[in-house]
Each structure stands twice: as C-alpha cells, then as structure tokens.
Amino acid sequence: MYRFQRLKLTTKTLHRHHNHCFSSQAAAIVIETPPSLETTLLDGLPKPGPLDTISAIPRSDSGKNVSAKERKAGRVPSIVFEQEDGQHGGNKRLISVKKNRIRNLVNELGRPFFLSRLFELDVRPQFESDEVLEKVRVLPRSVHLHAGTDEPLNVTFIRAPSHALLKVDIPLVFRGEDISPGLRKGAYLNTIKRTVRFICPADIIPPFIDVDLSELDVGQKLLMGDLKVHPALKLVQSKELPVVKIAGSRVSEKKSK
C-alpha cells in the first residue's frame, strides 16, 4: 500500500529538551470521533512501543490543601478527562499517582516524549490492592513540574480509546548532522521546531518523527510538509512552515591568505 525507505535509529538521537517545568499548554486533545481511517502501522516509520503502566488510586477531593497533602505523602494529584469534549474539560475523574513513577518517566523519556506517549492507567482502591477498579489507555495531556526541583506537581491525562482522534505535539528527532553537506562546510543548524502538532488516530501516535538532515546543503531547509509521517496523520499548521534550516555562509575565502 504505502512504501517508505527503512531508517535506522538509535536511542542516542533522542533529544531530551524542554525538560524544565512549568505548566504546559494542552499537549493532547481529543477532538472528535474519526471516520474510517487506514491505521495499519507502516514499515519505515517510528511505531508506538508497548504500553508502560502507571498505577493510580481514586481521589475524592480537590483543592490546594488536598494537593499539598498528596504531595507530602509522595503522590501527585492528577485528573483523567473523558474523551467527550476533552478540549474543554469534559467529565473527569480525580486520581493520584506515585510521584517517583512520574518523575522517573519524565526524566527517562524527556518531557515532550512523555507527553506524546500512551500509557495504561491501572486504578486500584490502594496501590497495594489486588482489586482493579479500572484499566484504561491514556495520553498525558500536561505535566506541571516544580521550577526549582523538577518534581512533578500534577499531571492531566485524557482517555485514548481506539476510535479517538487526538491533537498531539510529536517530538522531532534529528539525524545525519555528521554528514550534512552544509554543516560540513561550516554552516550551522537552525532548529526552528522541536515538536510538530498533528491530529493522530490514537492507535498510531508515533513516539517521534525522524528528520533526516544528511542531504541538506547551505541555505536549504525542511518544511512541515516534508516530514515523513503516516498518511492518516493530519498536520494542524501550514505545510509551508519551516522546521529546520542549514544557515550561515560557506567557510570564509579569507583562509587563503
């Protein structure tokens, strides 16, 4: 059906940027139930990995005092939004998750990668309980980290059933800097976008988008429309907006003095 050249990737290419924190704009928003779309995973494109589990317990109350007590107990106050009208809040469920679990995930993955990855949320009456109240697939919508310590303060999730279309800021992973003709001539890499927002069927949200710089010369750039993604993904912004550019001049001719 669709054919793409297979790309070799290593985890060392992953950019762990924007790991500061402040509360972010919603990273994922369920917007509608999609029409029938081709959602078969394609060779040559980054594929979603297995789902990691985040354990949670119900939380009946909200407010500053409740949140402070949760954090003191090593928990992060969180919310799970229903998929209906998720952009404006919709129905919600109050939960708490383990602080160490969220901190480790954000540190390991990098904040943008955490916000574009699906997880299985395992809700139990208590963390040690054998009773499962609910297992649901979710996408982190925002994470608020302490400005000084990067400790997670709260997390918002949104349900991600198979029929959902979600707006997701997908991180970009750059490769080929070492062989780019322009960079080898002494130009520099002007990175304009670190993430690009797409409307994605929930089952095929890519963990990242691979950006190949290996053939870019001085003055050349890649546009949003040049990104290689699954055809079921819909770009939110204009295809003509630049993502990256090889900027600067060639090595100075004054060297021949």
C-alpha positions in Angstrom: 0.0 0.0 0.0 2.4 2.7 1.2 6.1 2.1 1.0 8.9 4.1 2.8 12.6 3.6 3.0 13.5 1.9 6.3 15.5 4.2 8.6 18.0 3.1 11.2 17.6 4.9 14.5 19.3 4.8 17.9 18.1 6.0 21.2 21.1 8.3 21.4 19.5 10.5 18.8 16.5 11.3 21.0 16.5 15.0 22.1 15.7 15.4 25.8 14.8 19.1 25.5 12.2 21.3 27.3 12.7 19.3 30.5 12.1 22.4 32.6 8.9 22.9 34.0 6.1 25.0 34.1 2.6 24.0 33.2 2.3 23.4 29.5 -0.5 24.1 27.1 -2.5 21.0 26.4 -0.3 18.6 24.6 -3.2 16.2 23.6 -6.8 17.0 23.0 -9.4 14.6 21.8 -11.4 16.4 19.2 -13.8 14.1 17.5 -14.7 10.5 16.5 -12.8 9.8 13.3 -14.2 8.5 10.1 -12.9 5.1 8.9 -9.1 5.6 8.5 -6.3 3.3 7.5 -4.4 2.8 10.7 -2.1 0.0 9.8 1.4 0.6 11.1 3.8 1.1 8.2 7.4 -0.1 7.8 10.0 2.7 7.8 8.1 4.9 10.3 8.5 5.0 14.1 6.0 2.8 15.7 4.4 3.0 19.2 6.1 0.7 21.7 4.5 -1.5 24.3 2.4 0.4 26.9 4.0 1.1 30.2 1.7 1.1 33.2 1.0 3.9 35.6 -0.7 2.9 38.9 -3.3 5.2 40.4 -5.7 5.4 43.3 -9.0 7.4 43.4 -9.1 10.8 44.9 -12.4 12.2 46.2 -11.5 15.8 46.9 -9.6 18.6 45.2 -8.1 21.9 46.3 -4.8 23.4 47.4 -4.8 21.7 50.9 -5.7 18.3 49.4 -3.0 18.6 46.8 -0.4 19.6 49.4 -1.2 16.5 51.5 -1.0 14.3 48.4 2.5 15.6 47.5 3.7 15.3 51.1 2.6 11.7 51.0 4.7 11.1 47.8 1.7 11.2 45.5 0.9 13.5 42.6 -2.7 14.8 42.3 -3.9 14.0 38.8 -7.0 14.1 36.6 -8.3 11.8 33.9 -10.6 13.5 31.4 -13.2 11.6 29.4 -12.8 11.7 25.7 -16.0 13.6 25.1 -15.3 17.3 24.7 -11.8 16.8 26.2 -10.6 20.2 24.9 -12.9 22.0 27.3 -12.6 19.6 30.3 -15.5 17.2 29.8 -16.2 14.7 32.5 -13.3 14.0 34.8 -12.0 11.6 37.4 -9.8 12.6 40.2 -6.9 10.3 40.9 -3.4 10.3 42.5 -0.3 8.6 41.1 3.1 7.9 42.6 5.5 10.8 42.4 8.6 8.7 41.8 6.9 6.9 38.9 6.0 10.2 37.1 9.4 11.7 37.9 11.3 8.7 36.5 9.2 8.5 33.4 9.7 12.2 32.6 13.4 12.0 33.3 13.9 8.9 31.3 11.8 9.8 28.3 12.2 13.6 28.3 9.1 15.8 28.8 8.0 16.1 25.1 8.3 12.3 24.7 6.3 11.7 27.8 3.5 14.0 26.5 3.2 12.1 23.2 3.2 8.5 24.6 0.3 6.3 25.5 0.2 4.6 28.9 -2.1 2.0 30.6 -3.6 3.6 33.7 -4.2 1.0 36.4 -6.7 2.3 39.0 -7.0 0.4 42.3 -8.5 1.3 45.7 -5.0 1.4 47.2 -1.7 0.9 45.4 -1.1 -2.4 47.2 -4.7 -3.7 46.5 -5.4 -6.7 44.2 -8.7 -5.2 43.2 -8.7 -3.4 39.9 -11.3 -0.6 39.6 -10.4 0.3 36.0 -7.7 -0.2 33.4 -7.7 2.4 30.7 -5.4 3.7 28.0 -4.5 7.3 28.4 -2.3 10.0 27.0 -0.7 12.6 29.2 -2.2 16.0 28.3 0.1 18.1 30.5 2.6 17.8 33.3 3.4 20.6 35.7 6.9 20.4 37.3 8.4 22.5 40.1 10.5 25.2 38.6 13.4 24.7 41.0 13.4 20.9 41.6 11.6 19.5 38.6 9.4 17.5 41.0 6.1 16.6 39.4 3.3 18.7 40.9 0.3 17.5 38.9 -0.5 15.5 35.8 -3.5 15.6 33.5 -4.4 12.5 31.4 -7.0 12.0 28.7 -8.6 8.8 27.7 -7.3 7.4 24.4 -9.7 4.8 23.0 -9.0 3.4 19.6 -11.8 5.5 17.9 -10.4 8.8 19.2 -8.5 11.4 17.1 -6.1 13.4 19.3 -4.1 16.5 18.8 -0.6 15.6 19.8 2.7 17.6 19.7 5.1 15.0 18.3 8.8 15.4 19.1 11.3 15.6 16.3 14.5 13.5 16.3 17.2 14.8 14.0 19.8 12.6 12.4 22.5 13.0 9.7 24.2 16.1 11.2 27.6 14.5 10.8 27.3 14.0 7.0 25.1 17.1 6.1 27.0 18.8 3.2 26.0 22.3 4.6 27.2 21.5 8.2 30.4 20.0 6.9 31.1 23.3 5.1 30.9 25.3 8.3 27.3 26.4 8.3 25.1 25.9 11.4 21.9 24.1 12.2 19.0 26.5 12.9 16.4 24.3 14.6 13.0 26.1 14.3 10.7 23.5 15.6 11.3 20.8 18.3 7.7 19.4 18.1 5.0 19.5 15.4 1.3 19.2 16.1 -0.7 16.5 14.3 -4.2 15.1 14.6 -3.5 11.4 15.2 -5.7 8.3 15.4 -5.0 7.1 18.9 -3.7 3.7 17.7 -0.9 5.1 15.6 0.5 8.0 17.5 4.2 8.0 16.6 6.7 8.2 19.5 8.7 10.7 17.4 9.2 11.9 13.9 12.5 11.2 12.2 14.1 14.2 10.4 16.9 13.4 8.0 19.5 16.2 7.6 22.0 14.1 5.7 21.4 15.8 2.3 20.9 19.4 3.3 23.3 22.0 2.0 23.8 25.6 2.9 20.6 27.6 2.7 18.4 24.6 2.4 15.5 23.9 4.8 12.9 21.3 5.6 9.2 22.3 5.8 6.5 20.7 7.9 5.1 19.2 4.7 8.4 17.4 4.1 8.1 15.3 7.3 7.6 11.6 6.7 4.6 10.5 8.7 1.7 8.0 8.4 -0.8 9.2 5.8 -3.6 9.1 8.5 -1.9 11.9 10.5 -3.2 15.4 9.7 -0.9 18.4 10.1 -2.5 21.1 12.1 -0.4 24.0 10.8 0.6 25.1 7.3 2.8 22.6 5.3 4.9 25.6 4.3 6.2 26.4 7.8 9.9 25.6 8.2 11.2 23.0 10.7 14.9 23.3 10.3 17.4 25.2 8.1 21.1 25.0 7.4 22.0 28.6 8.0 25.2 30.6 7.6 27.8 31.1 4.9 30.4 28.8 3.5 33.9 28.7 5.0 35.4 32.1 4.5 37.7 32.5 1.5 39.9 34.7 3.6 41.6 31.5 4.8 43.7 31.6 1.6 45.9 34.4 3.0 
